[in-house]
Amino acid sequence: MDDTRDLLAERLGAKPLRRIFGGGYTLMEHWLVELDGSRAFAKVAVDEPTAGFLRDEQRIYSSVEGSFIPRLARWDDDGVRPILVLEDLTGAYWPPPWRPGDVELVREALAEIHALQPPEGLQRLVWSDLHTWREVEDDPTPFLGLGLSSADWLEQALPELIAATDRCDISGEAFVHLDVRSDNICIADGQAKLVDWNWASVGNPRVDFAFWLASVSLEGGPAPAELMSDAGDLTAVVSGFFAPIAGLPPPTGAPKVRSVQLAQLEVALPWAVEVLGLPPLDR
């Protein structure tokens, strides 16, 4: 921690105020700092993966402006531990719980994002970017180990889950965030703002909205079907993203992520069962 304090002071001239714990699922360090006479929020890379995440984010913050995105305050990259400094949103409201009107504010923010011309150089969303039910077909053991269904259920349901995935077009021309969930959303000055932009891509805007809904439901908000009655084959895409990975060991640097993925799968899978008319789950 002393090393990071020194980095912030020496490279930015910032006064570290306190480290912020609990945000995100990587080992990235988050700090509240005083910079140029005001408070700001600093993200500090700790290894090559988190350095890559910050470089991807900085490309978005340096080229996109809108009510939905925090203001970029400073960027410093020494080639090893880049530091991204943003406006301080620690005083904003961070769901959950979802208060009346909050969900609609997120809808409005997503609409603004999706209406923008995507920044140059963004990758297009393709199937290789997402986990799918085909991975479960190749190796069902991690999924079955979660205890969400029997092997018999999986044998019956998997062909339709794969077919629905294949029918769904995730391509498109919209600017998409691709990591919409509550810990990446706050409400400030009557508007929703999104953070953590390292997955931003060009694709189908409905993918952004569909992936957000499992976390909303987990946190006491409306069920996915209430917010997206026409999700259709997207339910296979969302559940298929979490199904192959929720039962795997946690990746290096993100020890908490599997439990979050399992919780989202526990919402997304029944949603797919209902929408696609699959056999009832038999735990």
Secondary structure as UniProt FT lines:
FT   HELIX           2..12
FT   STRAND          15..20
FT   STRAND          29..35
FT   TURN            36..37
FT   STRAND          38..44
FT   HELIX           48..61
FT   TURN            62..63
FT   TURN            67..68
FT   STRAND          72..76
FT   STRAND          83..87
FT   TURN            90..91
FT   TURN            100..101
FT   HELIX           102..115
FT   TURN            120..121
FT   HELIX           127..129
FT   HELIX           133..138
FT   HELIX           141..144
FT   TURN            145..147
FT   HELIX           151..167
FT   STRAND          174..176
FT   HELIX           182..184
FT   STRAND          185..188
FT   TURN            189..190
FT   STRAND          191..194
FT   TURN            198..199
FT   STRAND          201..203
FT   HELIX           205..218
FT   TURN            219..220
FT   HELIX           224..227
FT   TURN            229..230
FT   TURN            232..233
FT   HELIX           234..242
FT   TURN            243..247
FT   TURN            252..253
FT   TURN            255..256
FT   HELIX           257..276
//
